[in-house]
Amino acid sequence: MKTRTLFATALTALALSASLTTLAHSAEATPYRYGQNLDVAKVISIDVPNSSQCEVVTATMTYRNSAGDVEVLDYKQLSSACANQS
């Protein structure tokens, strides 16, 4: 009986995680503006494109606001290649 309950709980958690990921990817990203007030209650993911050159890239943050809504924000940052330069 415990195994069934544990399996059902794990399956439910996996399904919820998959639906959150799908919801986050379906939301259109809002570009960040300097000085913009953000309402970030919990960060879900941060995606930064790989680049072999030191350059500015567009990163995407998916998060929940204080109302529990999932939002997606695009912002600019230096690529990780810039940290490797001396």
C-alpha positions as CSV (number, residue, x, y, z in Angstrom):
1,M,0.0,0.0,0.0
2,K,2.8,2.4,0.8
3,T,4.5,1.7,-2.5
4,R,1.3,2.6,-4.4
5,T,0.8,5.9,-2.5
6,L,4.5,6.8,-3.0
7,F,4.2,6.0,-6.7
8,A,1.0,8.0,-7.1
9,T,2.5,11.0,-5.3
10,A,5.6,10.9,-7.5
11,L,3.5,10.6,-10.7
12,T,1.4,13.5,-9.6
13,A,4.5,15.7,-8.9
14,L,6.0,14.8,-12.3
15,A,2.8,15.7,-14.1
16,L,2.5,19.0,-12.2
17,S,6.2,19.8,-13.1
18,A,5.6,19.0,-16.7
19,S,2.5,21.2,-16.9
20,L,4.3,24.1,-15.2
21,T,7.2,23.8,-17.7
22,T,4.7,23.8,-20.6
23,L,2.8,26.8,-19.2
24,A,6.1,28.7,-18.7
25,H,7.2,28.0,-22.3
26,S,3.9,29.1,-23.7
27,A,3.9,32.4,-22.0
28,E,5.3,35.3,-24.0
29,A,8.4,36.9,-22.5
30,T,8.3,40.5,-21.4
31,P,11.5,42.5,-22.1
32,Y,13.1,44.0,-19.0
33,R,13.3,47.8,-18.8
34,Y,15.9,49.5,-16.6
35,G,14.3,50.5,-13.3
36,Q,11.3,48.2,-13.8
37,N,9.8,47.0,-10.5
38,L,9.6,43.2,-10.4
39,D,7.3,41.1,-8.3
40,V,9.3,37.8,-8.1
41,A,8.1,35.4,-5.4
42,K,9.9,32.3,-6.7
43,V,12.2,31.8,-9.6
44,I,11.3,28.7,-11.6
45,S,14.1,28.7,-14.2
46,I,16.8,30.9,-15.8
47,D,17.9,30.1,-19.3
48,V,21.1,31.6,-20.7
49,P,22.1,30.8,-24.3
50,N,25.6,29.3,-24.7
51,S,28.1,31.5,-26.5
52,S,31.8,30.9,-27.1
53,Q,32.4,34.6,-27.5
54,C,32.3,37.4,-24.9
55,E,29.1,39.2,-25.9
56,V,25.8,40.4,-24.6
57,V,23.1,37.7,-24.8
58,T,19.4,37.6,-24.0
59,A,18.6,35.5,-20.9
60,T,15.1,34.4,-19.9
61,M,13.8,34.1,-16.4
62,T,10.6,32.2,-15.6
63,Y,9.1,33.0,-12.2
64,R,6.0,33.2,-10.1
65,N,4.8,36.5,-8.8
66,S,3.2,37.1,-5.4
67,A,-0.2,36.3,-6.8
68,G,1.1,32.9,-8.0
69,D,1.0,33.7,-11.7
70,V,3.8,32.4,-13.9
71,E,5.6,35.2,-15.8
72,V,8.5,35.2,-18.2
73,L,11.1,38.0,-18.5
74,D,13.9,38.5,-21.0
75,Y,16.9,40.5,-19.9
76,K,20.4,41.2,-21.3
77,Q,23.6,39.9,-19.6
78,L,27.2,39.1,-20.6
79,S,27.9,35.5,-21.8
80,S,29.8,33.2,-19.6
81,A,32.7,33.4,-22.0
82,C,33.5,36.8,-20.6
83,A,34.3,35.4,-17.2
84,N,37.0,33.2,-18.8
85,Q,38.9,36.1,-20.3
86,S,41.9,37.6,-18.5
